[in-house]
Amino acid sequence: MLIAFASTVVFFGTLAFLITRAPGWDNFKAYFFDWELYRESLPEIASAFLLNVKIFLIAESIILVTALALAILRSLPGPVFFPIRALAIVYADLFRGLPTILVILMLGFGMPALGVEGIPLDPVFWAVVALVLVYTAYVSEVYRAGIESVHPSQDAAARSLGLTRFQSLRHVVVPQAIRRVIPPLLNDFIGLQKDTALVSTLGVVEVLRQSQIIEAARFNGTPYLVAATLFVALTIPLARFTDWLVARDRKRRLAAGVAQ
């Protein structure tokens, strides 16, 4: 522990020394570390950050359901379900290949421009739709990996007891798969939480846009530091919770291996 502490102090001390001795350090410090502006802008930026949290929670709740449905459709066996599996594969490949910001821009500006009666005009709505479309593709692959990790004997045993394919998925396969993929799911949702900042490209006043407004008014980049602080304050607890789940799952598997 002493060696680890000493090496950490030396490493970060050396790093801080080199950074503060850089030729442009004074200008960098003046632009990004105005603590008076930090305190002044924090309430306003934190208020805008609530919209990011709202978008994140709405999108996450939808993604959890739609991604699981997509993963189940892709895992349906037999040639009769080939068209469904093909569509699911095309969807996953398409939206995993498109940059999230392009999907947000295309839907946020494109759909209202159609002028069709009944189409929502709210950019927040289309931002949520875009995030759901993109992250459903990613999360469905996580679900599918979990479903495929359940040994086929589990499904065979359930079918031998008289359960239908759907009942076997619902009561045997899917519950085991979800427990196994919770840590990677949380990692994806950490990425989703950060990607809510892309909504600013539609002109929505959320945390990044509010930071840009204050920066333009004060000619100082400290508001970006405030926004970064808020994101980190939310993502670090999620990351540590994910690590805890991974460690708990590892201990459980080791205990099961020893018992066998």
C-alpha positions as CSV (number, residue, x, y, z in Angstrom):
1,M,0.0,0.0,0.0
2,L,2.9,2.4,0.8
3,I,4.5,1.7,-2.5
4,A,1.3,2.2,-4.4
5,F,0.6,5.4,-2.5
6,A,4.1,6.7,-3.2
7,S,4.1,5.8,-6.9
8,T,0.7,7.5,-7.3
9,V,1.9,10.7,-5.6
10,V,5.1,10.7,-7.7
11,F,3.2,10.1,-11.0
12,F,0.5,12.7,-10.5
13,G,2.9,15.1,-8.9
14,T,5.2,14.9,-12.0
15,L,2.2,15.2,-14.3
16,A,1.0,18.3,-12.5
17,F,4.5,19.8,-12.6
18,L,4.8,19.3,-16.3
19,I,1.4,20.7,-17.1
20,T,1.8,23.8,-14.9
21,R,5.2,24.5,-16.5
22,A,3.7,24.5,-20.0
23,P,4.1,27.8,-21.9
24,G,0.4,28.3,-22.3
25,W,-0.6,27.2,-18.8
26,D,-1.5,30.7,-17.5
27,N,-3.9,31.3,-20.5
28,F,-5.4,27.8,-20.1
29,K,-5.9,28.4,-16.4
30,A,-7.5,31.7,-16.9
31,Y,-9.9,30.3,-19.5
32,F,-11.0,27.1,-17.8
33,F,-10.5,27.7,-14.1
34,D,-12.3,30.8,-13.1
35,W,-13.7,29.7,-9.8
36,E,-16.0,32.7,-9.3
37,L,-17.6,32.0,-12.7
38,Y,-17.8,28.3,-11.7
39,R,-19.9,29.2,-8.7
40,E,-22.1,31.7,-10.6
41,S,-22.9,29.3,-13.5
42,L,-23.3,26.1,-11.5
43,P,-27.0,26.6,-10.6
44,E,-28.0,27.5,-14.1
45,I,-26.1,24.7,-15.7
46,A,-27.3,22.2,-13.1
47,S,-30.9,23.2,-13.9
48,A,-30.3,22.6,-17.6
49,F,-28.6,19.2,-16.7
50,L,-32.0,18.0,-15.4
51,L,-33.2,17.9,-19.0
52,N,-30.3,15.5,-19.8
53,V,-31.3,13.3,-16.9
54,K,-34.9,13.3,-18.1
55,I,-33.9,12.3,-21.6
56,F,-31.7,9.6,-20.3
57,L,-34.3,8.1,-18.0
58,I,-37.0,8.1,-20.7
59,A,-34.7,6.6,-23.3
60,E,-33.3,4.0,-21.0
61,S,-36.8,2.7,-19.9
62,I,-37.8,2.3,-23.6
63,I,-34.5,0.8,-24.6
64,L,-34.7,-1.9,-22.0
65,V,-37.9,-3.2,-23.5
66,T,-37.3,-2.7,-27.2
67,A,-33.8,-4.1,-27.1
68,L,-35.0,-7.3,-25.4
69,A,-37.8,-7.7,-27.9
70,L,-35.3,-7.3,-30.8
71,A,-32.9,-9.8,-29.2
72,I,-35.7,-12.4,-28.8
73,L,-36.8,-11.9,-32.4
74,R,-33.3,-12.4,-33.6
75,S,-33.0,-15.7,-31.6
76,L,-36.2,-17.2,-33.0
77,P,-35.3,-20.6,-34.5
78,G,-36.5,-22.3,-37.7
79,P,-36.7,-21.2,-41.3
80,V,-40.2,-19.7,-41.0
81,F,-38.8,-16.9,-38.8
82,F,-35.9,-16.1,-41.2
83,P,-37.5,-12.9,-42.5
84,I,-37.9,-11.6,-38.9
85,R,-34.3,-12.6,-38.1
86,A,-33.0,-10.9,-41.2
87,L,-34.9,-7.7,-40.4
88,A,-33.5,-7.7,-36.9
89,I,-30.0,-8.2,-38.2
90,V,-30.3,-5.4,-40.7
91,Y,-31.7,-3.1,-38.0
92,A,-28.8,-3.8,-35.6
93,D,-26.1,-3.5,-38.3
94,L,-27.6,-0.2,-39.6
95,F,-28.0,1.7,-36.4
96,R,-24.7,0.4,-34.9
97,G,-23.0,1.6,-38.1
98,L,-24.5,5.1,-38.0
99,P,-23.0,7.8,-35.8
100,T,-25.5,8.8,-33.1
101,I,-25.2,12.5,-33.9
102,L,-26.2,11.9,-37.6
103,V,-29.3,10.0,-36.5
104,I,-30.2,12.9,-34.1
105,L,-29.7,15.5,-36.8
106,M,-31.6,13.5,-39.5
107,L,-34.6,12.9,-37.3
108,G,-34.6,16.2,-35.3
109,F,-34.5,18.4,-38.5
110,G,-35.8,16.0,-41.1
111,M,-39.0,14.7,-39.5
112,P,-40.5,18.1,-38.7
113,A,-39.5,19.4,-42.2
114,L,-41.8,16.8,-43.8
115,G,-44.8,19.0,-42.8
116,V,-47.0,15.9,-42.2
117,E,-49.9,16.7,-39.9
118,G,-49.6,14.9,-36.5
119,I,-45.8,14.6,-36.6
120,P,-44.3,16.0,-33.4
121,L,-42.2,19.1,-33.8
122,D,-40.5,19.0,-30.4
123,P,-36.8,18.4,-30.9
124,V,-36.5,16.7,-27.5
125,F,-39.0,14.0,-28.7
126,W,-36.9,13.2,-31.8
127,A,-33.7,13.3,-29.8
128,V,-35.2,10.6,-27.5
129,V,-36.3,8.6,-30.6
130,A,-32.9,8.8,-32.1
131,L,-31.2,7.6,-28.9
132,V,-33.6,4.8,-28.6
133,L,-33.1,3.7,-32.2
134,V,-29.3,3.7,-31.8
135,Y,-29.0,2.2,-28.4
136,T,-31.6,-0.4,-29.0
137,A,-29.3,-1.9,-31.6
138,Y,-26.3,-2.0,-29.2
139,V,-28.3,-3.2,-26.2
140,S,-30.0,-5.9,-28.2
141,E,-26.6,-7.4,-29.0
142,V,-25.9,-7.5,-25.2
143,Y,-29.2,-9.3,-24.6
144,R,-28.6,-11.7,-27.4
145,A,-25.2,-12.6,-26.0
146,G,-26.8,-13.3,-22.7
147,I,-29.5,-15.5,-24.3
148,E,-26.9,-17.4,-26.2
149,S,-24.9,-17.9,-23.1
150,V,-27.7,-20.0,-21.5
151,H,-27.0,-23.6,-22.3
152,P,-29.4,-25.2,-24.7
153,S,-30.1,-27.9,-22.2
154,Q,-32.0,-25.4,-20.1
155,D,-34.4,-24.8,-22.9
156,A,-34.6,-28.5,-23.7
157,A,-35.4,-29.3,-20.1
158,A,-38.2,-26.7,-20.0
159,R,-39.7,-28.0,-23.3
160,S,-39.6,-31.5,-21.9
161,L,-41.7,-30.4,-19.0
162,G,-44.4,-29.2,-21.4
163,L,-43.5,-25.5,-21.7
164,T,-43.9,-23.8,-25.1
165,R,-41.0,-22.0,-26.8
166,F,-42.4,-18.7,-25.5
167,Q,-42.9,-20.0,-22.0
168,S,-39.4,-21.4,-21.9
169,L,-37.9,-18.0,-23.0
170,R,-40.0,-16.1,-20.5
171,H,-39.5,-18.3,-17.4
172,V,-36.2,-20.0,-18.0
173,V,-33.9,-18.5,-20.6
174,V,-34.5,-14.7,-20.4
175,P,-34.3,-14.4,-16.6
176,Q,-30.9,-16.1,-16.6
177,A,-29.7,-14.1,-19.6
178,I,-30.7,-10.7,-18.0
179,R,-28.8,-11.5,-14.7
180,R,-25.7,-12.3,-16.7
181,V,-25.8,-9.1,-18.8
182,I,-26.6,-6.5,-16.2
183,P,-22.9,-5.2,-15.9
184,P,-22.5,-4.6,-19.7
185,L,-26.0,-3.1,-19.8
186,L,-25.0,-0.6,-17.2
187,N,-21.9,0.2,-19.3
188,D,-24.0,0.9,-22.3
189,F,-26.3,3.2,-20.2
190,I,-23.3,5.2,-19.0
191,G,-22.5,5.8,-22.7
192,L,-26.2,6.8,-23.2
193,Q,-26.1,9.2,-20.4
194,K,-23.1,11.0,-21.9
195,D,-24.6,11.0,-25.4
196,T,-27.6,13.1,-24.2
197,A,-25.3,16.0,-24.7
198,L,-25.6,15.5,-28.5
199,V,-29.2,16.9,-28.2
200,S,-27.6,20.3,-28.2
201,T,-27.1,20.0,-31.9
202,L,-30.9,20.5,-32.3
203,G,-30.8,23.7,-30.4
204,V,-32.2,22.3,-27.2
205,V,-31.0,24.2,-24.1
206,E,-29.6,21.3,-22.1
207,V,-26.3,21.2,-20.1
208,L,-24.0,21.6,-23.1
209,R,-26.0,24.3,-24.9
210,Q,-26.4,26.2,-21.6
211,S,-22.6,26.0,-21.1
212,Q,-22.1,27.4,-24.6
213,I,-24.5,30.3,-24.0
214,I,-22.6,31.3,-20.8
215,E,-19.2,30.8,-22.5
216,A,-20.3,33.1,-25.4
217,A,-21.5,35.7,-23.0
218,R,-18.5,35.7,-20.7
219,F,-15.7,34.6,-23.1
220,N,-14.6,32.0,-20.7
221,G,-14.7,28.2,-20.9
222,T,-15.2,27.5,-17.2
223,P,-18.9,26.6,-17.8
224,Y,-17.6,23.6,-19.8
225,L,-15.8,22.5,-16.6
226,V,-19.1,22.8,-14.7
227,A,-20.9,20.6,-17.3
228,A,-18.0,18.0,-17.1
229,T,-18.3,18.0,-13.4
230,L,-22.0,17.2,-13.5
231,F,-21.5,14.4,-16.0
232,V,-18.7,12.9,-13.9
233,A,-20.7,13.2,-10.7
234,L,-23.4,11.0,-12.3
235,T,-21.3,8.5,-14.3
236,I,-18.7,7.6,-11.6
237,P,-21.3,6.1,-9.2
238,L,-22.8,4.1,-12.1
239,A,-19.3,2.9,-13.0
240,R,-18.5,1.9,-9.5
241,F,-21.9,0.1,-9.2
242,T,-21.0,-1.8,-12.4
243,D,-17.7,-2.8,-10.9
244,W,-19.4,-4.0,-7.8
245,L,-21.8,-6.1,-9.8
246,V,-19.0,-7.6,-11.8
247,A,-17.1,-8.5,-8.7
248,R,-20.2,-10.0,-7.0
249,D,-20.9,-12.1,-10.1
250,R,-17.3,-13.3,-10.2
251,K,-17.4,-14.4,-6.5
252,R,-20.7,-16.2,-7.1
253,R,-19.3,-18.1,-10.0
254,L,-16.1,-19.0,-8.1
255,A,-18.3,-20.2,-5.2
256,A,-20.4,-22.3,-7.5
257,G,-17.3,-23.8,-9.1
258,V,-15.9,-24.7,-5.7
259,A,-19.2,-26.2,-4.7
260,Q,-19.2,-28.4,-7.7
